[in-house]
Amino acid sequence: MTEHYDLHCHSTASDGALSPSALVYRAHQQGVSVLALTDHDTTMGLSQARSCAADLGIHLINGIELSASWQNKCLHIIGLGIDPDYEPLATATAQLRTSRLERAVKIAEKLEKKRITGALAGVQKAAGDGMITRSHFANFLLSQFHVSTQQEAFDRYLGKGKSAYVSTTWAEMALAIQWITQSGGVAVLAHPLRYQLTASWMKRLLAAFKDAGGQGIEVITGRTNPDEIKLLANYASSFGLAGSVGSDFHNPVNPWLELGRLAPLPETVQPVWELFDKSVSLVGAN
């Protein structure tokens, strides 16, 4: 049987709309057979997801999406096949939880100055035990009719340079990659085109990423078009990086970003799952 991979998605442990178990069930409905749960800066959802995956016969990959800094730019690094109990990684995620809460307080204070009240309580209630992200603030602004779309919330308030934006110092990219690889995982650069880098900056990033121990790049996401896939496949080949595929699924209300609804990985690109240890890739299998 040909495996159907989706190696990038989010649950309520960070900014996704579905619980880890509901996410795994939906992936199963969509025909996904190998799933990585990659919540932002946390592994809290993995235990619940693993239990559900075992019941459904889905292969669950332990994952995370770490926020990292490189050249004063914020990047996202996916860790696939990590050990969530690896002490440096576990310590880092605990520190990231504190950093995200501190940022949330500052964002809420800035919104207060715009006469938008109740934001902190609102996002804390929505996030529950999960990581607080800017998406929680966007949803709050949307629910209170301050904006008409989530994107407008970023364009008017939460995006870089906007009135409620709060700069955050994340771990250096090389350190984030180290946490992933030393825990037994594979480090993958998430959605590379979202950073809107010039070609020369992208090449500098990929060279630095590779030098730091990064092994993969997302070639297929829920948003990539054929020209972008070709470009990313060329980058993968040029820098000796394996290609990953992931929807970046957050919410079922976005039908254009569905679990498992992904273009095939170009044959010129080595699949990232070929880098997984066999025992890792079969986690959660019956």
C-alpha atoms as an extended CHARMM CRD file, in Angstrom:
* protein
*
       286  EXT
         1         1  MET       CA              0.0000000000        0.0000000000        0.0000000000  PROA      1               0.0000000000
         2         2  THR       CA              1.2340000000        3.4820000000       -0.8760000000  PROA      2               0.0000000000
         3         3  GLU       CA              1.4900000000        5.6770000000        2.2070000000  PROA      3               0.0000000000
         4         4  HSD       CA             -0.3090000000        9.0330000000        2.2040000000  PROA      4               0.0000000000
         5         5  TYR       CA              1.7280000000       11.5920000000        4.1370000000  PROA      5               0.0000000000
         6         6  ASP       CA              0.8550000000       14.8610000000        5.8630000000  PROA      6               0.0000000000
         7         7  LEU       CA              3.7730000000       16.0770000000        7.9600000000  PROA      7               0.0000000000
         8         8  HSD       CA              2.6050000000       19.5200000000        9.1350000000  PROA      8               0.0000000000
         9         9  CYS       CA             -0.6080000000       20.2480000000       11.0530000000  PROA      9               0.0000000000
        10        10  HSD       CA             -1.8390000000       21.8840000000       14.2460000000  PROA      10              0.0000000000
        11        11  SER       CA             -4.2050000000       21.0220000000       17.0870000000  PROA      11              0.0000000000
        12        12  THR       CA             -5.6340000000       22.8860000000       20.0740000000  PROA      12              0.0000000000
        13        13  ALA       CA             -2.2750000000       22.3330000000       21.7850000000  PROA      13              0.0000000000
        14        14  SER       CA             -1.2580000000       25.4360000000       19.8020000000  PROA      14              0.0000000000
        15        15  ASP       CA             -3.4380000000       27.3610000000       17.3500000000  PROA      15              0.0000000000
        16        16  GLY       CA             -5.4450000000       24.6120000000       15.6890000000  PROA      16              0.0000000000
        17        17  ALA       CA             -9.2100000000       24.3020000000       16.0100000000  PROA      17              0.0000000000
        18        18  LEU       CA             -9.3810000000       20.5260000000       16.5910000000  PROA      18              0.0000000000
        19        19  SER       CA             -8.2220000000       18.5260000000       19.5860000000  PROA      19              0.0000000000
        20        20  PRO       CA             -5.3060000000       16.1710000000       18.8710000000  PROA      20              0.0000000000
        21        21  SER       CA             -7.6220000000       13.1600000000       18.7370000000  PROA      21              0.0000000000
        22        22  ALA       CA            -10.1790000000       14.9390000000       16.5070000000  PROA      22              0.0000000000
        23        23  LEU       CA             -7.3320000000       16.0080000000       14.2120000000  PROA      23              0.0000000000
        24        24  VAL       CA             -6.0680000000       12.4350000000       13.8790000000  PROA      24              0.0000000000
        25        25  TYR       CA             -9.6070000000       11.2050000000       13.1990000000  PROA      25              0.0000000000
        26        26  ARG       CA            -10.0800000000       13.8210000000       10.4790000000  PROA      26              0.0000000000
        27        27  ALA       CA             -6.7300000000       12.8640000000        8.9360000000  PROA      27              0.0000000000
        28        28  HSD       CA             -7.9030000000        9.2570000000        8.8710000000  PROA      28              0.0000000000
        29        29  GLN       CA            -11.1330000000       10.3350000000        7.1390000000  PROA      29              0.0000000000
        30        30  GLN       CA             -9.0460000000       12.1690000000        4.5370000000  PROA      30              0.0000000000
        31        31  GLY       CA             -7.0140000000        9.0630000000        3.7840000000  PROA      31              0.0000000000
        32        32  VAL       CA             -3.8120000000       10.1370000000        5.5480000000  PROA      32              0.0000000000
        33        33  SER       CA             -1.8190000000        7.1090000000        6.6910000000  PROA      33              0.0000000000
        34        34  VAL       CA              1.3030000000        8.8540000000        8.0620000000  PROA      34              0.0000000000
        35        35  LEU       CA              0.6890000000       12.0110000000       10.0800000000  PROA      35              0.0000000000
        36        36  ALA       CA              3.0050000000       14.3590000000       11.9730000000  PROA      36              0.0000000000
        37        37  LEU       CA              1.4320000000       16.5980000000       14.6100000000  PROA      37              0.0000000000
        38        38  THR       CA              3.6010000000       19.7350000000       14.6060000000  PROA      38              0.0000000000
        39        39  ASP       CA              2.1520000000       22.2210000000       17.0760000000  PROA      39              0.0000000000
        40        40  HSD       CA              3.9100000000       25.5270000000       17.6370000000  PROA      40              0.0000000000
        41        41  ASP       CA              6.6560000000       25.2140000000       20.2660000000  PROA      41              0.0000000000
        42        42  THR       CA              4.9270000000       22.3950000000       22.1710000000  PROA      42              0.0000000000
        43        43  THR       CA              4.5880000000       18.6170000000       22.2260000000  PROA      43              0.0000000000
        44        44  MET       CA              1.6400000000       18.6020000000       24.6260000000  PROA      44              0.0000000000
        45        45  GLY       CA             -0.7880000000       17.1490000000       22.0770000000  PROA      45              0.0000000000
        46        46  LEU       CA              1.3050000000       14.1390000000       21.1030000000  PROA      46              0.0000000000
        47        47  SER       CA              0.1600000000       11.7290000000       23.8100000000  PROA      47              0.0000000000
        48        48  GLN       CA             -3.5380000000       12.1250000000       22.9750000000  PROA      48              0.0000000000
        49        49  ALA       CA             -2.8160000000       12.0130000000       19.2440000000  PROA      49              0.0000000000
        50        50  ARG       CA             -0.7410000000        8.8440000000       19.6220000000  PROA      50              0.0000000000
        51        51  SER       CA             -3.5250000000        7.0290000000       21.4370000000  PROA      51              0.0000000000
        52        52  CYS       CA             -6.0540000000        7.8880000000       18.7340000000  PROA      52              0.0000000000
        53        53  ALA       CA             -3.6140000000        7.0480000000       15.9360000000  PROA      53              0.0000000000
        54        54  ALA       CA             -3.0210000000        3.5890000000       17.4010000000  PROA      54              0.0000000000
        55        55  ASP       CA             -6.7790000000        2.9380000000       17.4200000000  PROA      55              0.0000000000
        56        56  LEU       CA             -7.1270000000        4.0160000000       13.7790000000  PROA      56              0.0000000000
        57        57  GLY       CA             -3.9610000000        2.3890000000       12.4330000000  PROA      57              0.0000000000
        58        58  ILE       CA             -2.3640000000        5.7030000000       11.4740000000  PROA      58              0.0000000000
        59        59  HSD       CA              1.4270000000        6.0150000000       11.7150000000  PROA      59              0.0000000000
        60        60  LEU       CA              1.9900000000        9.0500000000       13.9640000000  PROA      60              0.0000000000
        61        61  ILE       CA              5.2570000000       10.9600000000       13.7380000000  PROA      61              0.0000000000
        62        62  ASN       CA              6.2350000000       12.9270000000       16.8330000000  PROA      62              0.0000000000
        63        63  GLY       CA              6.5760000000       16.4960000000       15.6080000000  PROA      63              0.0000000000
        64        64  ILE       CA              6.9340000000       20.1320000000       16.6040000000  PROA      64              0.0000000000
        65        65  GLU       CA              7.1630000000       23.4970000000       14.8270000000  PROA      65              0.0000000000
        66        66  LEU       CA              9.8050000000       25.5950000000       16.5650000000  PROA      66              0.0000000000
        67        67  SER       CA             10.0200000000       29.3660000000       16.2340000000  PROA      67              0.0000000000
        68        68  ALA       CA             13.6120000000       30.4130000000       15.5460000000  PROA      68              0.0000000000
        69        69  SER       CA             15.6670000000       33.4720000000       14.6280000000  PROA      69              0.0000000000
        70        70  TRP       CA             18.1690000000       33.8880000000       11.8190000000  PROA      70              0.0000000000
        71        71  GLN       CA             19.6090000000       37.2270000000       10.7100000000  PROA      71              0.0000000000
        72        72  ASN       CA             16.8710000000       39.0310000000       12.6750000000  PROA      72              0.0000000000
        73        73  LYS       CA             14.1950000000       37.0850000000       10.7900000000  PROA      73              0.0000000000
        74        74  CYS       CA             11.6680000000       34.7530000000       12.4000000000  PROA      74              0.0000000000
        75        75  LEU       CA             11.6290000000       31.2880000000       10.8470000000  PROA      75              0.0000000000
        76        76  HSD       CA              9.7290000000       28.1040000000       11.6080000000  PROA      76              0.0000000000
        77        77  ILE       CA             11.6200000000       24.8230000000       11.8630000000  PROA      77              0.0000000000
        78        78  ILE       CA              9.6850000000       21.5590000000       11.7970000000  PROA      78              0.0000000000
        79        79  GLY       CA             11.0590000000       18.7030000000       13.8640000000  PROA      79              0.0000000000
        80        80  LEU       CA              9.9930000000       15.2420000000       12.6670000000  PROA      80              0.0000000000
        81        81  GLY       CA             10.6020000000       12.0670000000       14.6390000000  PROA      81              0.0000000000
        82        82  ILE       CA             11.6940000000       13.9440000000       17.7600000000  PROA      82              0.0000000000
        83        83  ASP       CA             11.8680000000       12.5440000000       21.2660000000  PROA      83              0.0000000000
        84        84  PRO       CA              9.5500000000       14.8840000000       23.2250000000  PROA      84              0.0000000000
        85        85  ASP       CA             11.1870000000       13.7650000000       26.4830000000  PROA      85              0.0000000000
        86        86  TYR       CA             14.6820000000       14.8140000000       25.3780000000  PROA      86              0.0000000000
        87        87  GLU       CA             15.6020000000       17.1570000000       28.2240000000  PROA      87              0.0000000000
        88        88  PRO       CA             17.0250000000       20.1660000000       26.3030000000  PROA      88              0.0000000000
        89        89  LEU       CA             13.9950000000       20.1640000000       23.9930000000  PROA      89              0.0000000000
        90        90  ALA       CA             11.5400000000       19.7770000000       26.8880000000  PROA      90              0.0000000000
        91        91  THR       CA             13.2670000000       22.6390000000       28.7370000000  PROA      91              0.0000000000
        92        92  ALA       CA             13.1570000000       24.7980000000       25.6220000000  PROA      92              0.0000000000
        93        93  THR       CA              9.4270000000       24.2680000000       25.1020000000  PROA      93              0.0000000000
        94        94  ALA       CA              8.7830000000       25.2060000000       28.7390000000  PROA      94              0.0000000000
        95        95  GLN       CA             10.7370000000       28.4270000000       28.2210000000  PROA      95              0.0000000000
        96        96  LEU       CA              8.8690000000       29.0960000000       24.9820000000  PROA      96              0.0000000000
        97        97  ARG       CA              5.5580000000       28.7800000000       26.8460000000  PROA      97              0.0000000000
        98        98  THR       CA              6.7290000000       31.5170000000       29.2320000000  PROA      98              0.0000000000
        99        99  SER       CA              7.9160000000       33.7010000000       26.3450000000  PROA      99              0.0000000000
       100       100  ARG       CA              4.5890000000       33.3330000000       24.5390000000  PROA      100             0.0000000000
       101       101  LEU       CA              2.6350000000       34.2540000000       27.6640000000  PROA      101             0.0000000000
       102       102  GLU       CA              4.8020000000       37.3270000000       28.2070000000  PROA      102             0.0000000000
       103       103  ARG       CA              4.2400000000       38.3400000000       24.5870000000  PROA      103             0.0000000000
       104       104  ALA       CA              0.4870000000       37.8140000000       24.9670000000  PROA      104             0.0000000000
       105       105  VAL       CA              0.3950000000       40.1850000000       27.9500000000  PROA      105             0.0000000000
       106       106  LYS       CA              2.2210000000       42.8660000000       25.9270000000  PROA      106             0.0000000000
       107       107  ILE       CA             -0.0480000000       42.4260000000       22.8950000000  PROA      107             0.0000000000
       108       108  ALA       CA             -3.1160000000       42.7430000000       25.1110000000  PROA      108             0.0000000000
       109       109  GLU       CA             -1.6990000000       45.9290000000       26.6600000000  PROA      109             0.0000000000
       110       110  LYS       CA             -1.1700000000       47.4310000000       23.2160000000  PROA      110             0.0000000000
       111       111  LEU       CA             -4.7200000000       46.5220000000       22.2160000000  PROA      111             0.0000000000
       112       112  GLU       CA             -5.9840000000       48.1760000000       25.4180000000  PROA      112             0.0000000000
       113       113  LYS       CA             -4.4040000000       51.4020000000       24.2000000000  PROA      113             0.0000000000
       114       114  LYS       CA             -6.5410000000       51.0140000000       21.0860000000  PROA      114             0.0000000000
       115       115  ARG       CA             -9.5790000000       50.6870000000       23.3710000000  PROA      115             0.0000000000
       116       116  ILE       CA             -9.8680000000       46.9720000000       22.6550000000  PROA      116             0.0000000000
       117       117  THR       CA            -10.4660000000       45.3670000000       26.0300000000  PROA      117             0.0000000000
       118       118  GLY       CA            -10.5720000000       41.7940000000       27.3130000000  PROA      118             0.0000000000
       119       119  ALA       CA             -8.0560000000       40.3880000000       24.8360000000  PROA      119             0.0000000000
       120       120  LEU       CA             -5.8200000000       38.5830000000       27.3210000000  PROA      120             0.0000000000
       121       121  ALA       CA             -8.6870000000       36.8380000000       29.1000000000  PROA      121             0.0000000000
       122       122  GLY       CA            -10.2210000000       35.9740000000       25.7400000000  PROA      122             0.0000000000
       123       123  VAL       CA             -7.1050000000       34.3720000000       24.2700000000  PROA      123             0.0000000000
       124       124  GLN       CA             -6.2780000000       32.5430000000       27.5020000000  PROA      124             0.0000000000
       125       125  LYS       CA             -9.7450000000       31.0180000000       27.5350000000  PROA      125             0.0000000000
       126       126  ALA       CA             -9.4690000000       30.0330000000       23.8720000000  PROA      126             0.0000000000
       127       127  ALA       CA             -5.9770000000       28.5660000000       24.2220000000  PROA      127             0.0000000000
       128       128  GLY       CA             -6.7180000000       26.6290000000       27.4170000000  PROA      128             0.0000000000
       129       129  ASP       CA             -3.6180000000       24.5790000000       28.1950000000  PROA      129             0.0000000000
       130       130  GLY       CA             -2.2070000000       25.1810000000       24.7150000000  PROA      130             0.0000000000
       131       131  MET       CA              0.3400000000       27.6980000000       23.4840000000  PROA      131             0.0000000000
       132       132  ILE       CA             -0.9820000000       31.2390000000       22.9730000000  PROA      132             0.0000000000
       133       133  THR       CA             -0.2800000000       32.4400000000       19.4310000000  PROA      133             0.0000000000
       134       134  ARG       CA             -1.0790000000       35.5620000000       17.4560000000  PROA      134             0.0000000000
       135       135  SER       CA             -3.7920000000       33.5620000000       15.7220000000  PROA      135             0.0000000000
       136       136  HSD       CA             -5.6520000000       33.4560000000       19.0310000000  PROA      136             0.0000000000
       137       137  PHE       CA             -5.5780000000       37.2560000000       19.0990000000  PROA      137             0.0000000000
       138       138  ALA       CA             -6.7170000000       37.3890000000       15.4710000000  PROA      138             0.0000000000
       139       139  ASN       CA             -9.6670000000       35.1360000000       16.3220000000  PROA      139             0.0000000000
       140       140  PHE       CA            -10.4960000000       37.3110000000       19.3360000000  PROA      140             0.0000000000
       141       141  LEU       CA            -10.4830000000       40.4800000000       17.2330000000  PROA      141             0.0000000000
       142       142  LEU       CA            -12.6780000000       38.7350000000       14.6930000000  PROA      142             0.0000000000
       143       143  SER       CA            -15.1280000000       37.5090000000       17.3420000000  PROA      143             0.0000000000
       144       144  GLN       CA            -15.4370000000       41.0240000000       18.7700000000  PROA      144             0.0000000000
       145       145  PHE       CA            -16.0620000000       42.5150000000       15.3080000000  PROA      145             0.0000000000
       146       146  HSD       CA            -12.9370000000       44.6780000000       15.3220000000  PROA      146             0.0000000000
       147       147  VAL       CA            -11.9680000000       43.0790000000       12.0040000000  PROA      147             0.0000000000
       148       148  SER       CA            -13.8440000000       41.1550000000        9.3510000000  PROA      148             0.0000000000
       149       149  THR       CA            -11.2040000000       38.5010000000        8.6240000000  PROA      149             0.0000000000
       150       150  GLN       CA             -8.2790000000       36.9240000000       10.4100000000  PROA      150             0.0000000000
       151       151  GLN       CA             -5.9100000000       38.3710000000        7.8150000000  PROA      151             0.0000000000
       152       152  GLU       CA             -7.2410000000       41.8590000000        8.5150000000  PROA      152             0.0000000000
       153       153  ALA       CA             -6.3020000000       41.3650000000       12.1710000000  PROA      153             0.0000000000
       154       154  PHE       CA             -2.6860000000       40.8560000000       11.1370000000  PROA      154             0.0000000000
       155       155  ASP       CA             -2.7750000000       43.6550000000        8.5600000000  PROA      155             0.0000000000
       156       156  ARG       CA             -4.1970000000       46.1940000000       11.0220000000  PROA      156             0.0000000000
       157       157  TYR       CA             -2.9280000000       45.1200000000       14.4400000000  PROA      157             0.0000000000
       158       158  LEU       CA             -0.7580000000       42.0160000000       14.7690000000  PROA      158             0.0000000000
       159       159  GLY       CA              1.6320000000       42.0500000000       11.8200000000  PROA      159             0.0000000000
       160       160  LYS       CA              5.1800000000       43.3300000000       12.0170000000  PROA      160             0.0000000000
       161       161  GLY       CA              5.2100000000       47.0940000000       12.3890000000  PROA      161             0.0000000000
       162       162  LYS       CA              1.5150000000       47.2920000000       13.3040000000  PROA      162             0.0000000000
       163       163  SER       CA              0.1160000000       48.8450000000       16.4770000000  PROA      163             0.0000000000
       164       164  ALA       CA             -0.1670000000       45.6420000000       18.5490000000  PROA      164             0.0000000000
       165       165  TYR       CA              2.9170000000       43.8860000000       17.2100000000  PROA      165             0.0000000000
       166       166  VAL       CA              5.3950000000       42.7020000000       19.8410000000  PROA      166             0.0000000000
       167       167  SER       CA              8.8780000000       41.6640000000       18.7920000000  PROA      167             0.0000000000
       168       168  THR       CA              9.9730000000       38.3840000000       20.3390000000  PROA      168             0.0000000000
       169       169  THR       CA             13.4710000000       36.9450000000       20.6730000000  PROA      169             0.0000000000
       170       170  TRP       CA             13.3940000000       33.3120000000       19.6200000000  PROA      170             0.0000000000
       171       171  ALA       CA             16.2260000000       30.7890000000       19.8420000000  PROA      171             0.0000000000
       172       172  GLU       CA             18.8540000000       30.9990000000       17.1380000000  PROA      172             0.0000000000
       173       173  MET       CA             18.1290000000       28.7230000000       14.1850000000  PROA      173             0.0000000000
       174       174  ALA       CA             21.2250000000       26.5990000000       14.7780000000  PROA      174             0.0000000000
       175       175  LEU       CA             20.1810000000       25.9320000000       18.3770000000  PROA      175             0.0000000000
       176       176  ALA       CA             16.6180000000       25.0080000000       17.3790000000  PROA      176             0.0000000000
       177       177  ILE       CA             18.0100000000       22.5800000000       14.7950000000  PROA      177             0.0000000000
       178       178  GLN       CA             20.2960000000       21.1250000000       17.4640000000  PROA      178             0.0000000000
       179       179  TRP       CA             17.3620000000       20.4850000000       19.8180000000  PROA      179             0.0000000000
       180       180  ILE       CA             15.6160000000       18.5930000000       17.0230000000  PROA      180             0.0000000000
       181       181  THR       CA             18.5170000000       16.5590000000       15.6780000000  PROA      181             0.0000000000
       182       182  GLN       CA             19.9840000000       15.6400000000       19.0730000000  PROA      182             0.0000000000
       183       183  SER       CA             16.5660000000       14.3650000000       20.1380000000  PROA      183             0.0000000000
       184       184  GLY       CA             16.6890000000       11.9800000000       17.1830000000  PROA      184             0.0000000000
       185       185  GLY       CA             14.5960000000       14.0660000000       14.7990000000  PROA      185             0.0000000000
       186       186  VAL       CA             14.9070000000       15.5320000000       11.3180000000  PROA      186             0.0000000000
       187       187  ALA       CA             14.9020000000       19.3470000000       11.0010000000  PROA      187             0.0000000000
       188       188  VAL       CA             12.8110000000       20.7200000000        8.1130000000  PROA      188             0.0000000000
       189       189  LEU       CA             12.4640000000       24.3500000000        7.0450000000  PROA      189             0.0000000000
       190       190  ALA       CA              8.7270000000       25.0870000000        7.0700000000  PROA      190             0.0000000000
       191       191  HSD       CA              6.9370000000       26.9720000000        4.2420000000  PROA      191             0.0000000000
       192       192  PRO       CA             10.1140000000       28.6340000000        2.8680000000  PROA      192             0.0000000000
       193       193  LEU       CA              8.3410000000       31.0630000000        0.5300000000  PROA      193             0.0000000000
       194       194  ARG       CA              6.3120000000       32.6290000000        3.3350000000  PROA      194             0.0000000000
       195       195  TYR       CA              9.3710000000       34.5310000000        4.5240000000  PROA      195             0.0000000000
       196       196  GLN       CA              9.3360000000       36.5300000000        1.2730000000  PROA      196             0.0000000000
       197       197  LEU       CA             13.0930000000       36.3980000000        0.8340000000  PROA      197             0.0000000000
       198       198  THR       CA             14.9050000000       37.3620000000       -2.3310000000  PROA      198             0.0000000000
       199       199  ALA       CA             16.6380000000       34.5430000000       -4.1890000000  PROA      199             0.0000000000
       200       200  SER       CA             20.0210000000       35.5650000000       -2.7920000000  PROA      200             0.0000000000
       201       201  TRP       CA             18.7030000000       35.6730000000        0.7880000000  PROA      201             0.0000000000
       202       202  MET       CA             16.9850000000       32.3090000000        0.3160000000  PROA      202             0.0000000000
       203       203  LYS       CA             20.2570000000       30.7550000000       -0.8200000000  PROA      203             0.0000000000
       204       204  ARG       CA             22.0610000000       32.2200000000        2.1990000000  PROA      204             0.0000000000
       205       205  LEU       CA             19.3460000000       30.8370000000        4.4820000000  PROA      205             0.0000000000
       206       206  LEU       CA             19.4300000000       27.3690000000        2.9730000000  PROA      206             0.0000000000
       207       207  ALA       CA             23.2280000000       27.2370000000        3.1380000000  PROA      207             0.0000000000
       208       208  ALA       CA             23.1360000000       28.2500000000        6.8210000000  PROA      208             0.0000000000
       209       209  PHE       CA             20.2840000000       25.8220000000        7.5080000000  PROA      209             0.0000000000
       210       210  LYS       CA             22.2210000000       22.9530000000        5.9210000000  PROA      210             0.0000000000
       211       211  ASP       CA             25.4510000000       23.8830000000        7.7250000000  PROA      211             0.0000000000
       212       212  ALA       CA             23.5860000000       23.8680000000       11.0650000000  PROA      212             0.0000000000
       213       213  GLY       CA             22.3590000000       20.3090000000       10.5060000000  PROA      213             0.0000000000
       214       214  GLY       CA             19.0260000000       20.9350000000        8.7620000000  PROA      214             0.0000000000
       215       215  GLN       CA             18.0580000000       18.0480000000        6.5070000000  PROA      215             0.0000000000
       216       216  GLY       CA             14.7590000000       18.9250000000        4.8530000000  PROA      216             0.0000000000
       217       217  ILE       CA             12.6560000000       21.6240000000        3.2390000000  PROA      217             0.0000000000
       218       218  GLU       CA              8.9030000000       21.7610000000        2.7260000000  PROA      218             0.0000000000
       219       219  VAL       CA              8.4130000000       21.4560000000       -1.0150000000  PROA      219             0.0000000000
       220       220  ILE       CA              4.6750000000       20.7940000000       -0.8870000000  PROA      220             0.0000000000
       221       221  THR       CA              2.3180000000       22.7400000000        1.3650000000  PROA      221             0.0000000000
       222       222  GLY       CA             -1.4040000000       23.3480000000        1.2490000000  PROA      222             0.0000000000
       223       223  ARG       CA             -0.7930000000       26.6130000000       -0.5960000000  PROA      223             0.0000000000
       224       224  THR       CA              2.0050000000       25.9140000000       -3.1170000000  PROA      224             0.0000000000
       225       225  ASN       CA              1.2340000000       26.2440000000       -6.8180000000  PROA      225             0.0000000000
       226       226  PRO       CA              3.0750000000       24.2970000000       -9.5790000000  PROA      226             0.0000000000
       227       227  ASP       CA              5.6260000000       27.0650000000      -10.2370000000  PROA      227             0.0000000000
       228       228  GLU       CA              6.4290000000       27.3270000000       -6.5130000000  PROA      228             0.0000000000
       229       229  ILE       CA              6.7840000000       23.5530000000       -6.2380000000  PROA      229             0.0000000000
       230       230  LYS       CA              9.2550000000       23.5610000000       -9.1220000000  PROA      230             0.0000000000
       231       231  LEU       CA             11.2540000000       26.3680000000       -7.4870000000  PROA      231             0.0000000000
       232       232  LEU       CA             11.3350000000       24.6130000000       -4.0960000000  PROA      232             0.0000000000
       233       233  ALA       CA             12.2610000000       21.2910000000       -5.6920000000  PROA      233             0.0000000000
       234       234  ASN       CA             15.2270000000       23.0220000000       -7.3470000000  PROA      234             0.0000000000
       235       235  TYR       CA             16.2920000000       24.4870000000       -4.0030000000  PROA      235             0.0000000000
       236       236  ALA       CA             16.0370000000       21.0410000000       -2.4070000000  PROA      236             0.0000000000
       237       237  SER       CA             18.2250000000       19.4930000000       -5.0860000000  PROA      237             0.0000000000
       238       238  SER       CA             20.7410000000       22.3480000000       -5.0970000000  PROA      238             0.0000000000
       239       239  PHE       CA             21.3110000000       22.2130000000       -1.3460000000  PROA      239             0.0000000000
       240       240  GLY       CA             21.0060000000       18.4560000000       -0.8510000000  PROA      240             0.0000000000
       241       241  LEU       CA             17.8580000000       18.7170000000        1.2380000000  PROA      241             0.0000000000
       242       242  ALA       CA             15.0860000000       16.1350000000        1.4250000000  PROA      242             0.0000000000
       243       243  GLY       CA             11.5810000000       17.2870000000        0.5180000000  PROA      243             0.0000000000
       244       244  SER       CA              8.6810000000       17.2970000000        2.9550000000  PROA      244             0.0000000000
       245       245  VAL       CA              4.9360000000       17.5750000000        2.4220000000  PROA      245             0.0000000000
       246       246  GLY       CA              2.4830000000       19.1540000000        4.8420000000  PROA      246             0.0000000000
       247       247  SER       CA             -0.8710000000       20.8870000000        4.6630000000  PROA      247             0.0000000000
       248       248  ASP       CA             -0.2550000000       23.2390000000        7.6350000000  PROA      248             0.0000000000
       249       249  PHE       CA             -3.8650000000       22.4320000000        8.5410000000  PROA      249             0.0000000000
       250       250  HSD       CA             -5.3660000000       24.5380000000       11.3360000000  PROA      250             0.0000000000
       251       251  ASN       CA             -9.1200000000       24.6920000000       10.9540000000  PROA      251             0.0000000000
       252       252  PRO       CA            -11.8080000000       22.7910000000        9.0320000000  PROA      252             0.0000000000
       253       253  VAL       CA            -13.5070000000       26.0830000000        8.1010000000  PROA      253             0.0000000000
       254       254  ASN       CA            -10.6830000000       26.5860000000        5.5670000000  PROA      254             0.0000000000
       255       255  PRO       CA            -11.5940000000       23.9990000000        2.9130000000  PROA      255             0.0000000000
       256       256  TRP       CA             -8.6630000000       25.0020000000        0.6950000000  PROA      256             0.0000000000
       257       257  LEU       CA             -6.2350000000       23.8480000000        3.4290000000  PROA      257             0.0000000000
       258       258  GLU       CA             -7.3380000000       20.2950000000        4.1390000000  PROA      258             0.0000000000
       259       259  LEU       CA             -5.4160000000       17.4550000000        5.7410000000  PROA      259             0.0000000000
       260       260  GLY       CA             -3.7700000000       15.2890000000        3.1150000000  PROA      260             0.0000000000
       261       261  ARG       CA             -4.8750000000       17.4420000000        0.1780000000  PROA      261             0.0000000000
       262       262  LEU       CA             -1.3930000000       17.8010000000       -1.2550000000  PROA      262             0.0000000000
       263       263  ALA       CA              0.3060000000       17.6360000000       -4.6250000000  PROA      263             0.0000000000
       264       264  PRO       CA              2.7560000000       14.7590000000       -5.1340000000  PROA      264             0.0000000000
       265       265  LEU       CA              6.3890000000       15.3160000000       -4.2800000000  PROA      265             0.0000000000
       266       266  PRO       CA              8.4590000000       15.7090000000       -7.4830000000  PROA      266             0.0000000000
       267       267  GLU       CA             10.4230000000       12.5750000000       -8.3370000000  PROA      267             0.0000000000
       268       268  THR       CA             13.6400000000       14.6120000000       -8.4550000000  PROA      268             0.0000000000
       269       269  VAL       CA             13.4170000000       15.2250000000       -4.6830000000  PROA      269             0.0000000000
       270       270  GLN       CA             14.3680000000       12.7040000000       -1.9990000000  PROA      270             0.0000000000
       271       271  PRO       CA             11.3690000000       12.2200000000        0.3220000000  PROA      271             0.0000000000
       272       272  VAL       CA             12.0850000000       13.2800000000        3.8920000000  PROA      272             0.0000000000
       273       273  TRP       CA             10.5130000000       10.0720000000        5.2210000000  PROA      273             0.0000000000
       274       274  GLU       CA             13.4250000000        8.1260000000        3.7790000000  PROA      274             0.0000000000
       275       275  LEU       CA             15.5060000000        9.7760000000        6.5270000000  PROA      275             0.0000000000
       276       276  PHE       CA             13.3080000000        8.4420000000        9.3190000000  PROA      276             0.0000000000
       277       277  ASP       CA             14.4470000000        5.5290000000       11.3930000000  PROA      277             0.0000000000
       278       278  LYS       CA             12.0480000000        2.6360000000       10.7500000000  PROA      278             0.0000000000
       279       279  SER       CA             11.0250000000        2.5130000000       14.4050000000  PROA      279             0.0000000000
       280       280  VAL       CA             10.1400000000        6.2350000000       14.2530000000  PROA      280             0.0000000000
       281       281  SER       CA              8.0440000000        6.0420000000       11.1060000000  PROA      281             0.0000000000
       282       282  LEU       CA              5.9620000000        3.2220000000       12.5060000000  PROA      282             0.0000000000
       283       283  VAL       CA              5.0030000000        4.9150000000       15.7900000000  PROA      283             0.0000000000
       284       284  GLY       CA              1.2700000000        4.4890000000       16.2820000000  PROA      284             0.0000000000
       285       285  ALA       CA              0.8860000000        1.6280000000       13.8060000000  PROA      285             0.0000000000
       286       286  ASN       CA             -1.1690000000       -1.4250000000       14.6820000000  PROA      286             0.0000000000
